[in-house]
Each structure stands twice: as structure tokens, then as C-alpha cells.
Amino acid sequence: MKFLAYLVSGISLGSIYAIIALGYTMVYGIAKMLNFAHGDVIMVGGYISFLAATNLGLPVLLSVLVAMVFCTVLGIVIEGLAYRPLRSAPSLAVLITAIGVSYFLQNAALLIFGANPKAYTPVVSGTLKLFDGQLSISYVSIVTVICCIVIMLALTAFTGKTRMGKAMRACSEDKGAAQLMGINVNRTISLTFAIGSALAAVAGALLCSFSPTLMPTTGSMPGIKAFTAAVFGGIGSIPGAFIGGILLGVIEALGRAYISTQLSNSIVFAVLIIILLVRPAGLLGKRTQEKV
Amino acid sequence: MNMKRYLKDARSDLLTYAGVIIAFIIISTLKSHGALNRSQSGLLVPICCYIVMAVSLNLTVGILGDLSLGHAGFMSVGAFSGVVTAMSLMNVIPSAPARLALAMLVGAVCAAIVGFLVGIPVLRLNGDYLAIVTLAFGEIIKELITCLIVGVDSEGLHVIFNVNGSKTANDLTLLDGGRIIIKGAQGATGTKTIATFSAGFVLIMITLVIVQNLIRSRHGRAIMAVRDNRIAADSVGIPVTKYKMMAFVTSASLAGAAGALFGLNYSNLAAAKFDFNTSILVLVFVVLGGLGNIWGSIIATVILYILPEALRGFANYRMLIYAIVLIVVMLTTNNPVLKNYIASLRSKFSKDSEKEASAS
């Protein structure tokens, strides 16, 4: 029974990682850049939904929606101001810019909201008791898992079936050819950032419901782990990010419970290293042949 | 390699040495005349450490061309092995400079061993996958060191690996007169600070000699060939893995020596200091200084390390300003319009000087 409880908490934690990783993997797939600021967009999403719920007194769902709109705009602005001018620059320059944006968001949040952690009110409260109360599952976990599955399915359908989704896949394959076919590459990349950032806002609200402290640095570690999850599943692949996220969450929860609390991050990273040695492109990634 | 190019390289190397020596002489004169206040002279040793970190990371990122996000991990290995060495040999070697030198040597060797072990899996990967694995190793090293409890007494070293957080320093069962050196998550406590600015200067000079001679040697050219085109280098018979490992291990061991100096500069030092953010900090120094440009790394480190301190007057805004400076510098240096303008200016200048040369 204890094992089941750990497994459930692992799956719900993993679902949060998966939602972040979905945003990460889409942005990476199309822009070919490590967006280090993604984790901080999660933090911004958390703060906005917190403010909307406590200061404006909006209902929970509406406050998350406000955060999504805010983060979408933020994502488009970041992409337009900081990343678009560097489209043809070396990838390290873009990486450093992303780090700059990440520092900027963290310190702006520190100035505006202060360093003291805020107590976040979970999106849903209460727990579901099963097996005569031996196994309790919080409603937050259930909502998280459902959200994650819905988002994953919606994104798969979007990229597979719609015109914009096809444009996205075309851009990630070959930007030059996509442009020749009449696809507006800049607009497509903006759209990808918008979707990724909206997902980050959802993830922010769920993450803060899961562990209800909100600080300017809340987003950075989950951001790194979600990127690990995306690499784990094969970067650029939507089902890969989902599987990677869930697996990462489960490994972290079980490792923390059975092996060591202090080494829980190390266990996650060690598994990542082993996976990458066996399958260098991740679990579901496509192995590209090197051309000479 | 033609003679002209060789002379040019040799001249720029010599200029780098000269620049560092002149800076050292000026700063130590200022220091001995009491022109530096306490907080300013407190920055000297960390700056030396970060210069060595930046130059050594430049070897991995700029010369070898592999993005490493875990450089602070090697610094951490060097710092704690150096602290353990210096503290446990306090009675055996009474001379502080000798102990410091030995600590840096041990730090370098330990970091080189870890670098070799990490390099075996890491160097099989490429690009962003390699970057994320170095990040992972950096975090693993940090957490492993957080679990260490080390003490010393007349019987020798006592080490406990505190996996589930249940043990404390009392479990070391030290004899009377024993000292606790590393206390788990608190890190090294009560370290006798023996790091000096002169030692930092010597370390920088050694680093420069090693790195610049490596780059200009046959091995260095092979490493750069691997960076520019791995497949082409492989096909002309360059053992790619060997040269990658050579650059990576050299870089790790220099970071270890810098870490030992850094560790012996503070009486209290937690393993959490050497996290992902420290790796990123050093990477920012390297990229802003120019990839593959050693002198650039040194200048960028000095400026960017002093900048947040200089902005202390702006208190809360300083990191915000730092972030904006970072973004603006990246945007302007990579702006195609500006780049073309600078290039055209440069070619104009060189044409003018050629004309003058031919006229006279």
C-alpha cells in the first residue's frame, strides 16, 4: 500500500514535469535552442494566478486562465525581443541570452514580489480515500494527471492534424524549405513559444498546488528536470516528453522513498545518463544519421 | 604553419603573460600601500580562482567545442579534496604555502580523476545531449559531496557517507584532539584560510602556460580540428576520443586546482555553492570574453565579477542590471547590421594602413 502511495505521488509529480517538458520539447524542436527561461515562466505563471486568486478574488479556474494569457503574451514578447534577433547567431549566444532572460525574470520577481515565500492555495483541495482509507490520493494529483493527458492528446492532434501544426512540423524539419513553401516561419515560432508559455502557466499553478510555496526561484529546478525529462523521452517528440516526464517523476518519488532523500536528484540524473548511453537520442527520439 | 602566423600567435601569448604580470604588480603595490579597502582585497583571491575556471572552461567550450554545464562540479571536487588535504596535514607540514601548494596539487589530481571518469560516458555524446549530461554530473557531484562527513584525528582520516541523512559528525568517533573537516550539508567548516593573492597569481600563470602551450602544440591543433569537423578529423587519422579526453581532463584538473584555492579562502564553505548557477556564471565569462580567446576570458571575468560588486549601491537592482547587460551585450555583438559595419570599418582601416605602407 505504501508503494502504491509513492507511485501515485510519483505519477502526479511526473505529470507536472510532463506538462513543462511538452512546452520545452516543442520549443526545442522548432527553435533548436535550450530555453532556460522556461522554468522562470512557470514561476511567473504561479505568481500571476496567485495574485489573481488572492488579490482580485477570482475563482480558481479564471485565475489560471489569467495566468495563461499573461504567460502567452510574456512568451511572445521574450521570443520577439530576445531570441528573434539571434535567429542566425551561434547557438551558444542564444543560450547565454536565454540565461540572461532567466536571471531577468527571477530578479524582476524578487523586486516585485519579494523574497519571502508565498503560501499558494491549491487549485483543488481534499483527498480521495481508497481501500478503507489506507490509500489517500489528493484531488490535486488527479486533476494534474487528467490535465497532463488532455494536454498531451490535444497537442498530438494539433501538430498532426491542423494547418498550423503541420507548419510547425515543417519548420522544425527545415526552416528554409518551409519558408519557400510559403510558411511564415517567424509567426510559427512565435506561436510555438505562445503554446509553450501557456502550458508553463498551467504547470506553474499545478506545481504550486502540489508544493504550496512560491518563491522567485521556484521554477528553476523543475525547469531543469523537465528538460531532463524531454531529453529522456527523446527531444522534439511529444509522446516522448509525456513518457519521460512520468518516468522521471516516478523514479524521483521511489528513489526518495526507498534509496535516499538526499540523493533523489542524483538518482534521476544517473538514470538519465544510463538511458542516454544506451539510446543516445532518448527513448522515443529519432536517431539521425550523420552526413559527411 | 607559416612563420608569420607563428610569430603573431607567440606575440599574443606573450602579451597575455605580460598583461597578467603587470596587473599583479600594480594590484600588489596598491595593496601594500593600503589603497584597497577590506572588501576590495577580499575579492582578489576569488577573482584569481574564477579566471582559472574561465580559462579552463574555455579549453572545453572554445577550443574543444563541447558545451559543458557542470564545470563547477570539478571545482567542488578540487575544493573539498584540497580542504581535506590542507586540514589533515596541518601538523605534518607547518609551512602554509607548502600546504597550499600540496592542496592545489591534490585538488587538481582528484578533479582530473573525476574528469576522466565523467569523460568516458560524456564524450560519447554530442551537442545539447552532452551539455545536459555534464549538467547532470555537476548536480550528482554536488549531492554526493553534501552526503560526506569527514574528520581527522591521530589515527588518520575518518570518512562517513551519509546516504539517508541519519548520521552526524558524532558518528565519526574521533579521538581527543580530532578535527571535523566536512560536515555534510554544512560543508567545510572551521577551515584555516591559507589562500593568498600571490598563490592565485602563480596559479593563473601556470594555467596560462599549460593552456597556451597546449593550444599551440600539435595536440592543440588536433583538438581544434576535432572541434571544426569531427568526421573530417577522424578520417585523417586523428584519434578523436583521445584528444577530446585530453582537453576535458586538463580542463577539469585546472578547475580542481582553482577549487582548492577557493576552498582554502573561506573558513566556511557549503557544497551547495558549486551548483548549476556557478557553472553558468563561468560559462557567461567565457562566452562574453569570446570563445577560444584566452585573454578575453580573463578580461570578461574581471569585469563581470566586479560589476555586481560595483553595482552594490543599487542594491536590489544590481542583478536585474546584470541580466539586462548580459542580454544587451549578446544582442549587440550578434547583430548582423552592427557586425557588418565593424567588419567594413576594419577592412577600411587595414586597407588604409596598407596604402600608407606602400606609399612610404
Interface residues (C-beta under 8 A of the other chain):
Chain A: Y28 L34 A82 P85 L86 S88 A89 P90 L92 A93 L95 I96 T97 I99 G100 V101 Y103 F104 Q106 N107 A108 L110 L111 I224 F227 T228 V231 I235 I259 S260 T261 Q262 L263 N265 S266 F269 A270 L272 I273 L276 L277 P280 A281 E290 V292
Chain B: V61 L67 P121 R124 L125 D128 Y129 A131 I132 V133 L135 A136 F137 E139 I140 E143 L144 T146 C147 N162 V163 N164 G165 A185 I231 F276 I280 L283 V284 V287 L288 L291 N316 Y317 M319 L320 Y322 A323 I324 L326 I327 M330 L331 T333 N334 N335 P336
